Amino acid sequence: MSWGTELWDQFDSLDKHTQWGIDFLERYAKFVKERIEIEQNYAKQLRNLVKKYCPKRSSKDEEPRFTSCVAFFNILNELNDYAGQREVVAEEMAHRVYGELMRYAHDLKTERKLHLQEGRKAQQYLDMCWKQMDNSKRKFERECREAEKAQQSYERLDNDTNATKADVEKAKQQLNLRTHMADENKNEYAAQLQNFNGEQHKHFYVVIPQIYKDSQMVVDSFKSGFEPPGDFPFEDYSQHIYRTISDGTISASKQESGKVDAKTTVGKAKGKLWLFGKKPKGPALEDFSHLPPEQRRKKLQQRIDELNRELQKESDQKEALNKMKDVYEKNPQMGDPGSLQPKLAETMNNIDRLRMEIHKNEAWLSEVEGKTGGRGDRRHSSDINHLVTQGRESPEGSYTDDANQEVRGPPEQHGHHNEFDDEFEDDDPLPAIGHCKAIYPFDGHNEGTLAMKEGEVLYIIEEDKGDGWTRARRQNGEEGYVPTSYIDVTLEKNSKGAVTYI
């Protein structure tokens, strides 16, 4: 059945060729019919000739008595018999040849009409599948572009210190919505693509062979020599879209009560704490051990969720490939089951890899959950000190892994003077809202943090906003952030000034 692919683009040519074959058969039947009419007319003329020359016998006396007369009469009788033979030939040709030719031509017309209708329906359905697949592809591409725009908008707001928490949350919801819609359109596009490729195989290997069956000589005269198109490739436009959004990367603590903008927070008095910015950090570690415990736990949990979603997709793809393989095994004309083996092997490798990644991240998650279970274990943990000294989450909840981000700090450290320094240099410090006692010592090597000793008492000037850090001040006016889990906090109700410690 090789001509299923050799004549894949010759549908119209096969239509004309099969019609020519039926026309030729009908022409031969017409020839047989005309010959039958000639045979019948010939027999009739011979009988008329015999009848014309055969003598009329009125009595026995007039019977031929001479040899020549007897011979002539024998010739007339033989000619009459020959006329009868021509009539028998005409009757046999009319019944066995002409009748069979007409029935065969009728059957061929009916079969050709049926196959051509199926072929045209297959072509129309293939065109419809192509349009559906192309529309799904365009929708998928459009949704991916919208998701990328939403992602850029989210990142811009997340990095904007003037943006409110509501704006960032709204951008995050929009990004999640666009990402979800892109995933749905991706699944629809993949299903339509698989359907189109299957119908294309069926059209080439099943429909075309039914339309035409003839010798290799005719196949060679019609085949174009072009290879039939292969499976249409899947184009993934979602490679640059974030699958999940980390709650730890949202600027959730924008101080809604004060709505403090950049102009009012940039220029505190020299020597006092400035607005925090993104800090330069070393390269992010695979196990997120450079993060504080709570942030590390969130990151690991989000990665495990993402890996589980990818594992589910790979499992669904494996199931779909196995179903397609079963279809190919039951219907070899639709495709070669062996052609799916490389894809199946790749999918199995991906599944094994994802399972190993999930197991590894779950082990890390168990480790960090075990460390955060009790405070006493964390006191002597060198890993936690390493986490804090290597880097920390910003006070506004957005953790940075970018080592090239600009560090905002006191102007003495960066060699430039801000125009708002003089305006706000004599501002009063933030009022204390409570006090705390250090349970564990903290180095405070990173900029914006405040070192403390075990048992030291500090003023609380800003509560923990959910990122694991509390803003504190010493009695000498030095301010900074300290880990909330390292201190015992006591807040004063309606406190407007400093708290006096006894």
Disulfide bonds with the S-S distance in Angstrom:
none
